[in-house]
């Protein structure tokens, strides 16, 4: 789905938080590498999509009213077969309805379980004075614990992307430590630049979080995405 279509759909429903499926669709259209993610509106559809994508898969609740899916029991990982997907659907629905009884539920997102990599975060927020500001740092829960991040104003240039990567204290992790493989720094720089171009081209985007992004020795991919647009 194009970003224009995604934006029109969200505004017609009076919401500013895009679903993960919508956000990833818009990002993929812009050439930003994301894990293919599809919306399932029923238990049976989730099982069918999982079979098409290939196991193991991940299920996540899709709701415009829920920003932090794992906090309400809305995420199930490493599902190995259709039976596991069916159980996960039931458990997610029960947990979410108990935690957020008034939340609108569209279904679940289904995506193939990505192979582990170095986790980083690429984000953007809108400063009332300076406009869009990009952020880069270690991803997953580490961004909240360590707060090891770098910032730059949009638009980024090549040197800005390189400096953001080099500035974080955890930079040696990206080069590989204790026998662990390093990450594809060139692909990471290109990801930062691609997100910068996307944000610059779409001023309606007010917040964007790609967390985690898995960095591999030969590429990068965003596993989760959160996007907020202007009213």
Z-matrix of the N, CA and C atoms (Angstrom, degrees):
N
C 1 1.459
C 2 1.518 1 109.19
N 3 1.330 2 117.92 1 136.08
C 4 1.456 3 121.50 2 -179.22
C 5 1.521 4 110.50 3 -71.31
N 6 1.343 5 115.90 4 160.63
C 7 1.455 6 119.25 5 179.03
C 8 1.523 7 110.33 6 -63.72
N 9 1.329 8 117.68 7 -38.18
C 10 1.462 9 120.53 8 179.48
C 11 1.531 10 110.51 9 -60.26
N 12 1.329 11 116.72 10 -42.53
C 13 1.463 12 120.70 11 179.59
C 14 1.528 13 111.27 12 -67.65
N 15 1.324 14 115.96 13 -41.18
C 16 1.463 15 120.85 14 177.96
C 17 1.519 16 110.32 15 -61.51
N 18 1.336 17 116.49 16 -45.92
C 19 1.459 18 121.36 17 -179.15
C 20 1.526 19 111.05 18 -63.31
N 21 1.322 20 116.82 19 -43.83
C 22 1.462 21 120.65 20 179.70
C 23 1.525 22 111.07 21 -61.99
N 24 1.340 23 116.70 22 -41.62
C 25 1.466 24 121.04 23 179.34
C 26 1.524 25 110.62 24 -62.59
N 27 1.332 26 116.76 25 -46.10
C 28 1.465 27 120.32 26 -178.85
C 29 1.528 28 111.00 27 -63.16
N 30 1.317 29 116.90 28 -43.45
C 31 1.469 30 120.04 29 -178.21
C 32 1.522 31 111.53 30 -68.63
N 33 1.335 32 117.00 31 -33.71
C 34 1.468 33 119.43 32 178.38
C 35 1.527 34 111.04 33 -65.81
N 36 1.337 35 115.98 34 -24.57
C 37 1.464 36 121.04 35 179.41
C 38 1.526 37 112.24 36 -98.58
N 39 1.336 38 116.40 37 2.77
C 40 1.461 39 120.64 38 176.59
C 41 1.512 40 114.57 39 68.88
N 42 1.324 41 117.96 40 33.73
C 43 1.462 42 120.39 41 -179.74
C 44 1.528 43 110.83 42 -125.18
N 45 1.327 44 114.69 43 155.77
C 46 1.466 45 121.42 44 179.66
C 47 1.522 46 112.35 45 -112.06
N 48 1.322 47 117.99 46 -19.58
C 49 1.466 48 121.84 47 178.19
C 50 1.521 49 109.33 48 -89.85
N 51 1.336 50 116.43 49 118.17
C 52 1.452 51 119.95 50 176.83
C 53 1.525 52 109.62 51 -79.03
N 54 1.320 53 116.68 52 152.01
C 55 1.459 54 119.32 53 173.05
C 56 1.525 55 108.95 54 -72.19
N 57 1.323 56 115.86 55 163.02
C 58 1.457 57 120.20 56 178.34
C 59 1.528 58 111.26 57 -59.26
N 60 1.328 59 116.43 58 -40.35
C 61 1.462 60 120.54 59 -179.37
C 62 1.522 61 109.95 60 -63.57
N 63 1.334 62 117.66 61 -43.93
C 64 1.462 63 121.55 62 178.58
C 65 1.523 64 111.40 63 -63.57
N 66 1.328 65 116.21 64 -45.67
C 67 1.468 66 120.20 65 -178.12
C 68 1.520 67 111.03 66 -62.11
N 69 1.329 68 116.70 67 -45.28
C 70 1.461 69 119.81 68 -179.34
C 71 1.526 70 111.84 69 -66.47
N 72 1.318 71 116.37 70 -35.02
C 73 1.453 72 119.64 71 178.02
C 74 1.521 73 110.87 72 -62.74
N 75 1.345 74 116.85 73 -44.74
C 76 1.461 75 121.14 74 179.47
C 77 1.527 76 111.24 75 -65.49
N 78 1.318 77 116.68 76 -39.73
C 79 1.467 78 120.63 77 -179.20
C 80 1.529 79 110.95 78 -68.59
N 81 1.322 80 116.32 79 -41.78
C 82 1.461 81 119.76 80 179.31
C 83 1.525 82 110.79 81 -61.95
N 84 1.334 83 116.37 82 -38.17
C 85 1.464 84 120.78 83 177.88
C 86 1.531 85 110.47 84 -60.26
N 87 1.343 86 116.42 85 -31.75
C 88 1.465 87 121.35 86 -179.23
C 89 1.526 88 112.51 87 -85.86
N 90 1.334 89 117.68 88 4.15
C 91 1.456 90 121.00 89 178.22
C 92 1.510 91 114.42 90 83.41
N 93 1.328 92 116.86 91 15.64
C 94 1.464 93 121.23 92 178.68
C 95 1.526 94 107.95 93 -89.81
N 96 1.338 95 118.69 94 125.96
C 97 1.466 96 120.50 95 -174.93
C 98 1.525 97 112.65 96 -69.93
N 99 1.329 98 115.72 97 118.16
C 100 1.465 99 122.41 98 177.55
C 101 1.520 100 108.68 99 -132.02
N 102 1.315 101 116.59 100 155.25
C 103 1.463 102 121.16 101 174.69
C 104 1.526 103 108.64 102 -69.47
N 105 1.341 104 116.89 103 131.45
C 106 1.455 105 120.11 104 178.67
C 107 1.522 106 109.80 105 -58.61
N 108 1.334 107 115.43 106 128.00
C 109 1.461 108 121.26 107 -174.58
C 110 1.518 109 109.15 108 -136.13
N 111 1.348 110 116.22 109 129.87
C 112 1.457 111 120.70 110 -178.38
C 113 1.529 112 110.60 111 -122.42
N 114 1.318 113 114.80 112 151.85
C 115 1.462 114 121.24 113 178.87
C 116 1.523 115 110.32 114 -90.66
N 117 1.336 116 116.06 115 129.81
C 118 1.465 117 122.42 116 173.63
C 119 1.521 118 107.99 117 -114.94
N 120 1.331 119 116.17 118 127.20
C 121 1.458 120 120.49 119 -177.41
C 122 1.529 121 112.75 120 -99.39
N 123 1.333 122 116.84 121 -1.05
C 124 1.457 123 120.71 122 177.84
C 125 1.521 124 109.38 123 -146.52
N 126 1.323 125 114.86 124 164.52
C 127 1.471 126 121.81 125 178.11
C 128 1.530 127 110.45 126 -58.79
N 129 1.335 128 115.40 127 -45.29
C 130 1.463 129 120.51 128 -177.72
C 131 1.526 130 111.51 129 -67.44
N 132 1.333 131 116.58 130 -37.58
C 133 1.456 132 119.79 131 178.86
C 134 1.528 133 110.54 132 -66.88
N 135 1.327 134 117.24 133 -37.64
C 136 1.460 135 120.76 134 177.33
C 137 1.523 136 110.44 135 -61.59
N 138 1.320 137 116.51 136 -41.98
C 139 1.464 138 120.29 137 178.93
C 140 1.531 139 111.41 138 -65.57
N 141 1.327 140 116.32 139 -40.39
C 142 1.469 141 119.75 140 179.88
C 143 1.527 142 111.27 141 -65.76
N 144 1.334 143 116.55 142 -46.37
C 145 1.467 144 120.56 143 -179.35
C 146 1.524 145 110.56 144 -62.78
N 147 1.331 146 116.13 145 -41.12
C 148 1.467 147 119.96 146 179.36
C 149 1.524 148 110.55 147 -58.95
N 150 1.327 149 116.22 148 -42.13
C 151 1.459 150 119.84 149 178.60
C 152 1.511 151 112.24 150 -64.44
N 153 1.341 152 116.76 151 -35.88
C 154 1.461 153 120.77 152 179.12
C 155 1.526 154 112.03 153 -71.01
N 156 1.329 155 116.87 154 -38.26
C 157 1.466 156 120.51 155 -179.13
C 158 1.524 157 111.66 156 -75.86
N 159 1.331 158 116.38 157 -33.77
C 160 1.457 159 121.57 158 -178.01
C 161 1.520 160 111.71 159 102.89
N 162 1.312 161 115.85 160 135.27
C 163 1.465 162 121.88 161 -178.95
C 164 1.521 163 110.95 162 -83.15
N 165 1.348 164 116.65 163 156.50
C 166 1.471 165 129.36 164 -2.81
C 167 1.530 166 111.53 165 -77.45
N 168 1.338 167 114.93 166 158.26
C 169 1.456 168 120.38 167 -177.72
C 170 1.525 169 110.70 168 -128.76
N 171 1.342 170 113.92 169 170.69
C 172 1.469 171 123.16 170 177.37
C 173 1.518 172 107.69 171 -121.78
N 174 1.335 173 117.47 172 136.75
C 175 1.461 174 123.48 173 172.95
C 176 1.522 175 109.19 174 -113.67
N 177 1.343 176 115.94 175 136.47
C 178 1.469 177 121.10 176 176.56
C 179 1.522 178 109.06 177 -137.19
N 180 1.318 179 115.86 178 142.42
C 181 1.457 180 120.08 179 178.45
C 182 1.523 181 109.61 180 -63.93
N 183 1.334 182 116.18 181 142.40
C 184 1.464 183 121.63 182 175.38
C 185 1.525 184 107.69 183 -116.29
N 186 1.331 185 115.24 184 111.11
C 187 1.458 186 121.64 185 -179.67
C 188 1.518 187 109.28 186 -150.74
N 189 1.332 188 118.45 187 132.06
C 190 1.465 189 120.08 188 176.73
C 191 1.523 190 112.78 189 -69.72
N 192 1.324 191 116.63 190 -8.32
C 193 1.467 192 120.74 191 -178.21
C 194 1.527 193 112.92 192 -101.91
N 195 1.334 194 117.64 193 -1.62
C 196 1.471 195 120.99 194 -176.56
C 197 1.522 196 109.28 195 -123.43
N 198 1.329 197 116.06 196 112.89
C 199 1.462 198 120.85 197 -179.63
C 200 1.524 199 111.94 198 -89.73
N 201 1.330 200 116.51 199 -37.58
C 202 1.465 201 120.93 200 -176.24
C 203 1.526 202 108.49 201 -110.66
N 204 1.305 203 114.94 202 92.17
C 205 1.470 204 121.92 203 -169.55
C 206 1.529 205 113.21 204 -66.09
N 207 1.334 206 116.72 205 -39.52
C 208 1.463 207 119.03 206 -176.69
C 209 1.529 208 112.01 207 -68.17
N 210 1.335 209 117.63 208 -25.51
C 211 1.465 210 121.12 209 -178.16
C 212 1.527 211 112.16 210 -67.52
N 213 1.329 212 117.38 211 -20.78
C 214 1.465 213 120.11 212 -177.70
C 215 1.525 214 111.71 213 -113.49
N 216 1.327 215 116.21 214 17.89
C 217 1.457 216 119.90 215 179.60
C 218 1.513 217 113.54 216 73.90
N 219 1.343 218 116.02 217 27.01
C 220 1.443 219 120.28 218 -174.03
C 221 1.513 220 115.73 219 -96.83
N 222 1.333 221 118.18 220 17.73
C 223 1.466 222 121.56 221 -178.31
C 224 1.524 223 109.65 222 -132.98
N 225 1.331 224 116.37 223 133.39
C 226 1.464 225 122.26 224 174.54
C 227 1.527 226 107.98 225 -131.97
N 228 1.330 227 115.63 226 128.21
C 229 1.465 228 121.88 227 -173.52
C 230 1.534 229 112.05 228 -108.56
N 231 1.318 230 114.04 229 158.35
C 232 1.467 231 122.39 230 167.21
C 233 1.526 232 113.14 231 54.40
N 234 1.333 233 116.00 232 48.71
C 235 1.462 234 121.69 233 179.89
C 236 1.524 235 108.79 234 -84.30
N 237 1.330 236 116.15 235 121.29
C 238 1.471 237 120.54 236 -165.59
C 239 1.520 238 114.79 237 -90.74
N 240 1.342 239 118.35 238 -17.31
C 241 1.461 240 119.07 239 -177.81
C 242 1.522 241 109.62 240 -157.85
N 243 1.335 242 115.97 241 177.13
C 244 1.461 243 121.08 242 -175.99
C 245 1.527 244 111.82 243 -62.98
N 246 1.321 245 117.32 244 -36.49
C 247 1.460 246 120.13 245 178.98
C 248 1.524 247 110.71 246 -62.63
N 249 1.336 248 116.91 247 -42.18
C 250 1.467 249 120.98 248 178.45
C 251 1.522 250 110.79 249 -65.05
N 252 1.327 251 117.32 250 -36.74
C 253 1.463 252 121.36 251 177.42
C 254 1.525 253 110.61 252 -63.78
N 255 1.323 254 116.67 253 -42.46
C 256 1.463 255 120.30 254 178.21
C 257 1.518 256 112.08 255 -61.63
N 258 1.335 257 116.27 256 -45.00
C 259 1.471 258 119.44 257 178.19
C 260 1.529 259 110.69 258 -63.35
N 261 1.334 260 116.29 259 -41.38
C 262 1.460 261 120.36 260 -179.15
C 263 1.525 262 111.00 261 -63.08
N 264 1.333 263 117.10 262 -39.92
C 265 1.467 264 120.47 263 176.78
C 266 1.530 265 110.05 264 -57.38
N 267 1.330 266 116.68 265 -49.76
C 268 1.465 267 120.78 266 -178.37
C 269 1.533 268 111.02 267 -61.02
N 270 1.316 269 116.51 268 -44.22
C 271 1.466 270 120.41 269 -177.64
C 272 1.523 271 111.56 270 -67.12
N 273 1.337 272 117.13 271 -40.56
C 274 1.462 273 120.50 272 178.65
C 275 1.527 274 110.56 273 -62.53
N 276 1.318 275 116.78 274 -48.06
C 277 1.457 276 120.14 275 -178.05
C 278 1.525 277 111.60 276 -61.70
N 279 1.327 278 117.05 277 -41.98
C 280 1.460 279 120.47 278 -179.96
C 281 1.534 280 110.92 279 -65.34
N 282 1.340 281 116.37 280 -43.25
C 283 1.462 282 120.49 281 -177.89
C 284 1.522 283 111.59 282 -66.97
N 285 1.331 284 116.87 283 -43.86
C 286 1.457 285 120.23 284 -177.63
C 287 1.520 286 111.55 285 -68.22
N 288 1.317 287 117.12 286 -41.02
C 289 1.467 288 119.67 287 179.46
C 290 1.524 289 111.40 288 -65.83
N 291 1.328 290 116.47 289 -31.30
C 292 1.464 291 119.56 290 176.84
C 293 1.524 292 111.35 291 -73.37
N 294 1.337 293 116.90 292 -39.70
C 295 1.457 294 120.76 293 -176.32
C 296 1.526 295 112.80 294 -81.18
N 297 1.352 296 116.24 295 -37.14
C 298 1.470 297 121.59 296 -177.03
C 299 1.531 298 109.03 297 -133.73
N 300 1.326 299 117.51 298 75.31
C 301 1.471 300 120.22 299 -172.49
C 302 1.521 301 114.60 300 -64.18
N 303 1.336 302 118.30 301 -22.03
C 304 1.464 303 120.39 302 -178.48
C 305 1.528 304 112.72 303 -97.99
N 306 1.328 305 117.70 304 -1.61
C 307 1.470 306 120.64 305 -177.26
C 308 1.519 307 111.07 306 -67.86
N 309 1.337 308 115.28 307 140.21
C 310 1.465 309 120.77 308 173.72
C 311 1.529 310 108.06 309 -79.94
N 312 1.332 311 115.94 310 126.79
C 313 1.468 312 120.68 311 -177.51
C 314 1.522 313 108.88 312 -113.20
N 315 1.335 314 115.82 313 121.74
C 316 1.456 315 120.86 314 179.13
C 317 1.528 316 111.96 315 -92.28
N 318 1.325 317 116.76 316 -20.84
C 319 1.455 318 121.61 317 -177.83
C 320 1.512 319 109.38 318 145.05
N 321 1.320 320 116.83 319 -145.73
C 322 1.459 321 121.19 320 175.80
C 323 1.524 322 108.59 321 -131.60
N 324 1.321 323 115.32 322 153.45
C 325 1.457 324 119.75 323 170.12
C 326 1.520 325 108.04 324 -90.95
N 327 1.329 326 115.05 325 144.66
C 328 1.462 327 121.36 326 179.13
C 329 1.526 328 107.45 327 -123.09
N 330 1.318 329 115.87 328 127.19
C 331 1.458 330 120.45 329 177.14
C 332 1.523 331 109.27 330 -144.18
N 333 1.303 332 115.02 331 151.74
C 334 1.456 333 119.04 332 178.33
C 335 1.527 334 108.97 333 -69.62
N 336 1.315 335 116.79 334 142.56
C 337 1.462 336 122.28 335 178.26
C 338 1.524 337 108.94 336 -65.83
N 339 1.336 338 116.30 337 117.15
C 340 1.459 339 120.28 338 -178.66
C 341 1.532 340 110.07 339 -76.90
N 342 1.329 341 115.95 340 145.96
C 343 1.458 342 119.06 341 176.47
C 344 1.527 343 108.96 342 -67.17
N 345 1.338 344 118.02 343 145.28
C 346 1.464 345 120.74 344 -177.64
C 347 1.521 346 112.13 345 -61.79
N 348 1.322 347 115.22 346 150.54
C 349 1.455 348 122.13 347 175.27
C 350 1.519 349 108.29 348 -151.18
N 351 1.315 350 117.05 349 -174.01
C 352 1.455 351 120.93 350 173.94
C 353 1.526 352 107.71 351 -71.04
N 354 1.334 353 117.43 352 126.96
C 355 1.458 354 120.85 353 -174.86
C 356 1.522 355 111.11 354 -92.18
N 357 1.333 356 115.66 355 123.52
C 358 1.462 357 121.34 356 174.25
C 359 1.518 358 108.97 357 -129.11
N 360 1.325 359 115.67 358 167.94
C 361 1.457 360 121.88 359 176.33
C 362 1.520 361 108.82 360 -121.27
N 363 1.313 362 115.67 361 138.08
C 364 1.461 363 122.47 362 171.21
C 365 1.523 364 106.18 363 -123.23
N 366 1.318 365 116.66 364 121.99
C 367 1.456 366 119.35 365 -175.31
C 368 1.509 367 112.81 366 -138.82
N 369 1.322 368 114.88 367 169.72
C 370 1.451 369 122.07 368 176.27
C 371 1.517 370 109.08 369 -147.53
N 372 1.318 371 116.26 370 138.58
C 373 1.453 372 121.27 371 171.78
C 374 1.518 373 107.81 372 -133.91
N 375 1.315 374 116.77 373 163.15
C 376 1.457 375 120.97 374 -177.60
C 377 1.518 376 109.81 375 -107.90
N 378 1.322 377 115.56 376 114.28
C 379 1.464 378 121.42 377 177.17
C 380 1.529 379 108.46 378 -83.31
N 381 1.345 380 118.23 379 134.25
C 382 1.469 381 119.61 380 -176.89
C 383 1.528 382 113.57 381 -62.69
N 384 1.330 383 116.70 382 -22.82
C 385 1.463 384 119.96 383 -178.53
C 386 1.525 385 112.70 384 -99.67
N 387 1.354 386 116.79 385 -41.61
C 388 1.462 387 120.77 386 -172.71
C 389 1.524 388 113.93 387 -101.98
N 390 1.331 389 118.09 388 -11.04
C 391 1.452 390 120.17 389 -178.95
C 392 1.519 391 111.85 390 87.04
N 393 1.342 392 117.77 391 -152.85
C 394 1.472 393 120.45 392 -175.42
C 395 1.524 394 112.77 393 -67.16
N 396 1.335 395 114.81 394 133.40
C 397 1.461 396 122.46 395 -179.20
C 398 1.519 397 108.19 396 -125.91
N 399 1.325 398 117.27 397 127.22
C 400 1.467 399 122.54 398 178.91
C 401 1.524 400 110.33 399 -88.56
N 402 1.348 401 115.37 400 149.33
C 403 1.463 402 122.41 401 177.98
C 404 1.518 403 108.84 402 -131.57
N 405 1.329 404 116.04 403 144.48
C 406 1.461 405 121.86 404 175.12
C 407 1.518 406 108.99 405 -141.47
N 408 1.348 407 117.29 406 141.61
C 409 1.455 408 120.99 407 176.34
C 410 1.514 409 110.70 408 -175.73
N 411 1.332 410 115.96 409 -173.11
C 412 1.456 411 120.05 410 173.29
C 413 1.518 412 108.97 411 -64.11
N 414 1.327 413 117.20 412 144.64
C 415 1.451 414 120.85 413 -174.46
C 416 1.514 415 113.99 414 -102.20
N 417 1.344 416 115.31 415 -164.28
C 418 1.458 417 120.75 416 -176.80
C 419 1.518 418 109.96 417 64.88
N 420 1.320 419 116.16 418 -145.75
C 421 1.463 420 119.99 419 178.92
C 422 1.520 421 111.91 420 -76.61
N 423 1.338 422 117.42 421 -12.81
C 424 1.457 423 120.46 422 -176.58
C 425 1.524 424 112.37 423 -64.66
N 426 1.324 425 116.84 424 -29.41
C 427 1.459 426 118.49 425 -179.56
C 428 1.522 427 110.77 426 -64.00
N 429 1.341 428 117.39 427 -33.90
C 430 1.466 429 121.16 428 178.89
C 431 1.521 430 111.49 429 -79.18
N 432 1.335 431 116.58 430 -33.83
C 433 1.468 432 120.19 431 -176.31
C 434 1.528 433 111.52 432 -79.59
N 435 1.327 434 116.34 433 -48.81
C 436 1.460 435 120.61 434 -173.10
C 437 1.527 436 113.43 435 -93.37
N 438 1.332 437 117.07 436 -26.29
C 439 1.468 438 121.21 437 -177.68
C 440 1.529 439 111.40 438 51.61
N 441 1.318 440 115.22 439 41.21
C 442 1.466 441 122.37 440 -178.84
C 443 1.522 442 107.70 441 -96.51
N 444 1.347 443 115.84 442 84.98
C 445 1.459 444 120.95 443 -173.29
C 446 1.518 445 110.94 444 -134.52
N 447 1.329 446 114.96 445 160.36
C 448 1.467 447 122.56 446 176.39
C 449 1.522 448 108.03 447 -126.72
N 450 1.339 449 116.63 448 150.07
C 451 1.454 450 122.22 449 -176.78
C 452 1.531 451 110.85 450 -127.47
N 453 1.336 452 115.63 451 149.18
C 454 1.462 453 122.31 452 172.57
C 455 1.532 454 108.52 453 -150.76
N 456 1.319 455 115.65 454 150.56
C 457 1.453 456 121.15 455 175.05
C 458 1.528 457 110.37 456 -76.05
N 459 1.315 458 115.52 457 146.63
C 460 1.466 459 122.19 458 173.95
C 461 1.528 460 108.00 459 -84.59
N 462 1.355 461 119.59 460 138.72
C 463 1.465 462 127.15 461 8.10
C 464 1.525 463 112.32 462 -87.11
N 465 1.336 464 115.58 463 148.46
C 466 1.455 465 121.50 464 175.98
C 467 1.526 466 110.43 465 -84.29
N 468 1.325 467 114.95 466 148.01
C 469 1.457 468 121.47 467 167.10
C 470 1.530 469 108.07 468 -109.46
N 471 1.314 470 116.70 469 171.46
C 472 1.464 471 121.19 470 -178.21
C 473 1.520 472 111.38 471 -52.09
N 474 1.326 473 116.47 472 -45.82
C 475 1.468 474 119.65 473 -176.93
C 476 1.520 475 111.59 474 -66.31
N 477 1.340 476 117.39 475 -32.01
C 478 1.465 477 120.47 476 178.19
C 479 1.520 478 110.62 477 -65.62
N 480 1.340 479 116.04 478 -45.13
C 481 1.459 480 120.03 479 179.59
C 482 1.525 481 110.78 480 -61.89
N 483 1.335 482 116.19 481 -43.20
C 484 1.467 483 120.19 482 179.48
C 485 1.525 484 110.94 483 -63.75
N 486 1.333 485 117.43 484 -41.81
C 487 1.469 486 121.28 485 -178.73
C 488 1.524 487 111.41 486 -67.12
N 489 1.333 488 117.91 487 -38.22
C 490 1.464 489 120.29 488 178.87
C 491 1.521 490 110.89 489 -59.84
N 492 1.326 491 115.61 490 -42.85
C 493 1.471 492 120.14 491 -179.86
C 494 1.522 493 110.54 492 -66.60
N 495 1.321 494 116.54 493 -41.60
C 496 1.459 495 120.60 494 -176.30
C 497 1.526 496 113.04 495 -73.82
N 498 1.331 497 117.94 496 -22.73
C 499 1.467 498 121.44 497 -173.54
C 500 1.521 499 114.16 498 -74.98
N 501 1.323 500 118.37 499 -28.82
C 502 1.463 501 118.30 500 -174.35
C 503 1.531 502 110.34 501 -70.50
N 504 1.314 503 116.11 502 147.02
C 505 1.467 504 121.13 503 -177.45
C 506 1.525 505 111.46 504 -65.71
N 507 1.328 506 115.68 505 -27.72
C 508 1.471 507 120.45 506 -178.23
C 509 1.527 508 112.38 507 -84.86
N 510 1.311 509 118.19 508 13.86
C 511 1.468 510 121.41 509 -177.48
C 512 1.532 511 112.97 510 -52.08
N 513 1.357 512 120.64 511 -38.25
C 514 1.471 513 119.97 512 179.80
C 515 1.523 514 114.24 513 -58.38
N 516 1.362 515 117.30 514 -26.39
C 517 1.463 516 119.90 515 178.65
C 518 1.521 517 110.39 516 -61.71
N 519 1.324 518 116.33 517 -35.20
C 520 1.463 519 120.49 518 -179.29
C 521 1.522 520 112.08 519 -71.35
N 522 1.316 521 116.70 520 -17.95
C 523 1.468 522 120.92 521 177.10
C 524 1.526 523 111.96 522 -90.10
N 525 1.347 524 116.42 523 -11.85
C 526 1.459 525 120.53 524 -178.42
C 527 1.514 526 110.92 525 97.79
N 528 1.326 527 116.62 526 124.68
C 529 1.465 528 121.63 527 179.58
C 530 1.527 529 109.49 528 -132.87
N 531 1.342 530 115.75 529 149.47
C 532 1.470 531 122.09 530 175.88
C 533 1.526 532 112.53 531 50.10
N 534 1.311 533 115.16 532 43.70
C 535 1.452 534 120.19 533 176.42
C 536 1.511 535 115.40 534 81.92
N 537 1.340 536 117.23 535 -3.25
C 538 1.456 537 120.41 536 178.56
C 539 1.527 538 110.12 537 -80.17
N 540 1.331 539 117.74 538 143.11
C 541 1.465 540 119.24 539 -179.99
C 542 1.520 541 111.84 540 -67.36
N 543 1.320 542 116.32 541 148.03
C 544 1.450 543 121.35 542 176.13
C 545 1.516 544 111.14 543 -80.85
N 546 1.328 545 115.53 544 -177.80
C 547 1.449 546 121.14 545 -178.05
C 548 1.514 547 112.24 546 -109.09
N 549 1.320 548 114.96 547 164.16
C 550 1.461 549 122.88 548 179.91
C 551 1.530 550 108.24 549 -80.46
N 552 1.318 551 116.95 550 92.64
C 553 1.462 552 121.89 551 -175.39
C 554 1.524 553 110.95 552 -65.85
N 555 1.327 554 117.30 553 -37.80
C 556 1.463 555 120.34 554 179.60
C 557 1.534 556 110.50 555 -62.12
N 558 1.340 557 117.26 556 -42.97
C 559 1.462 558 120.58 557 178.77
C 560 1.527 559 110.82 558 -66.62
N 561 1.323 560 117.07 559 -34.87
C 562 1.458 561 121.36 560 178.60
C 563 1.527 562 110.44 561 -66.52
N 564 1.329 563 116.71 562 -42.02
C 565 1.471 564 119.78 563 176.35
C 566 1.527 565 110.50 564 -60.83
N 567 1.325 566 116.68 565 -43.08
C 568 1.456 567 120.00 566 -179.42
C 569 1.523 568 111.59 567 -65.90
N 570 1.335 569 117.34 568 -33.42
C 571 1.458 570 120.34 569 176.00
C 572 1.523 571 110.59 570 -63.52
N 573 1.329 572 117.07 571 -46.44
C 574 1.466 573 120.78 572 178.68
C 575 1.518 574 110.85 573 -58.75
N 576 1.313 575 117.26 574 -43.07
C 577 1.463 576 121.21 575 -179.74
C 578 1.525 577 111.26 576 -67.38
N 579 1.338 578 117.05 577 -38.76
C 580 1.465 579 120.73 578 179.42
C 581 1.528 580 111.02 579 -65.56
N 582 1.333 581 117.05 580 -40.95
C 583 1.467 582 120.32 581 177.82
C 584 1.526 583 109.62 582 -65.69
N 585 1.324 584 117.33 583 -40.86
C 586 1.459 585 121.06 584 177.47
C 587 1.529 586 110.82 585 -58.98
N 588 1.334 587 117.27 586 -45.29
C 589 1.469 588 120.76 587 179.24
C 590 1.525 589 111.05 588 -63.47
N 591 1.335 590 116.37 589 -40.72
C 592 1.457 591 120.33 590 179.23
C 593 1.522 592 111.05 591 -61.25
N 594 1.327 593 116.04 592 -46.47
C 595 1.464 594 121.11 593 -179.19
C 596 1.531 595 110.80 594 -64.78
N 597 1.316 596 115.82 595 -42.05
C 598 1.464 597 119.82 596 180.00
C 599 1.531 598 110.81 597 -64.31
N 600 1.324 599 117.13 598 -36.90
C 601 1.459 600 121.52 599 -178.60
C 602 1.528 601 113.02 600 -76.71
N 603 1.343 602 116.02 601 -19.65
C 604 1.466 603 120.53 602 -176.13
C 605 1.529 604 110.12 603 -128.84
N 606 1.328 605 116.83 604 79.59
C 607 1.477 606 119.86 605 -178.67
C 608 1.520 607 113.10 606 -63.59
N 609 1.338 608 117.34 607 -10.69
C 610 1.468 609 119.70 608 176.33
C 611 1.527 610 111.63 609 -67.34
N 612 1.325 611 117.50 610 -21.33
C 613 1.465 612 121.18 611 -179.54
C 614 1.526 613 108.76 612 -76.22
N 615 1.317 614 115.78 613 120.68
C 616 1.472 615 120.99 614 -178.20
C 617 1.525 616 112.36 615 -101.10
N 618 1.335 617 116.69 616 -32.15
C 619 1.468 618 121.37 617 178.08
C 620 1.527 619 108.17 618 -143.22
N 621 1.329 620 114.81 619 146.67
C 622 1.462 621 120.07 620 177.48
C 623 1.521 622 109.00 621 -150.87
N 624 1.327 623 116.35 622 129.41
C 625 1.464 624 121.51 623 176.41
C 626 1.515 625 109.12 624 -130.53
N 627 1.314 626 116.86 625 123.09
C 628 1.455 627 122.98 626 168.85
C 629 1.525 628 105.68 627 -109.32
N 630 1.334 629 115.58 628 102.81
C 631 1.460 630 119.79 629 -173.43
C 632 1.533 631 110.36 630 -155.69
N 633 1.343 632 116.10 631 114.93
C 634 1.462 633 125.06 632 2.66
C 635 1.527 634 112.79 633 -89.49
N 636 1.320 635 113.79 634 156.95
C 637 1.457 636 122.29 635 162.83
C 638 1.521 637 106.27 636 -102.58
N 639 1.323 638 118.10 637 126.80
C 640 1.463 639 121.31 638 176.58
C 641 1.527 640 108.98 639 -89.20
N 642 1.313 641 114.94 640 125.75
C 643 1.463 642 121.31 641 177.16
C 644 1.523 643 107.73 642 -103.49
N 645 1.321 644 116.12 643 122.23
C 646 1.458 645 122.84 644 -179.93
C 647 1.525 646 109.90 645 -108.70
N 648 1.322 647 117.61 646 169.11
C 649 1.468 648 119.51 647 174.71
C 650 1.527 649 112.42 648 -61.58
N 651 1.351 650 116.23 649 -20.45
C 652 1.461 651 119.40 650 -176.36
C 653 1.523 652 112.36 651 -134.56
N 654 1.316 653 117.50 652 45.80
C 655 1.456 654 120.25 653 176.09
C 656 1.518 655 113.10 654 142.35
N 657 1.325 656 115.30 655 -179.91
C 658 1.466 657 122.25 656 179.08
C 659 1.524 658 108.54 657 -139.81
N 660 1.341 659 116.38 658 156.79
C 661 1.464 660 120.21 659 174.63
C 662 1.525 661 108.80 660 -154.36
N 663 1.333 662 115.95 661 137.46
C 664 1.460 663 121.57 662 176.64
C 665 1.522 664 108.82 663 -85.71
N 666 1.320 665 116.49 664 125.12
C 667 1.460 666 122.03 665 -177.34
C 668 1.532 667 111.12 666 -90.44
N 669 1.323 668 117.73 667 -34.14
C 670 1.451 669 121.78 668 -179.86
C 671 1.528 670 108.31 669 -134.17
N 672 1.325 671 116.55 670 152.34
C 673 1.453 672 121.31 671 -178.32
C 674 1.518 673 109.96 672 -145.99
N 675 1.331 674 115.74 673 138.66
C 676 1.458 675 122.51 674 176.47
C 677 1.525 676 107.43 675 -131.91
N 678 1.338 677 116.82 676 129.47
C 679 1.456 678 120.56 677 -177.25
C 680 1.514 679 110.34 678 -137.10
N 681 1.336 680 115.71 679 132.00
C 682 1.464 681 122.62 680 176.41
C 683 1.516 682 107.54 681 -116.91
N 684 1.329 683 116.80 682 133.34
C 685 1.458 684 121.39 683 179.91
C 686 1.524 685 110.23 684 -114.86
N 687 1.327 686 116.10 685 162.47
C 688 1.458 687 120.79 686 179.48
C 689 1.522 688 110.38 687 -69.14
N 690 1.308 689 116.45 688 153.73
C 691 1.470 690 120.91 689 178.02
C 692 1.531 691 109.22 690 -66.91
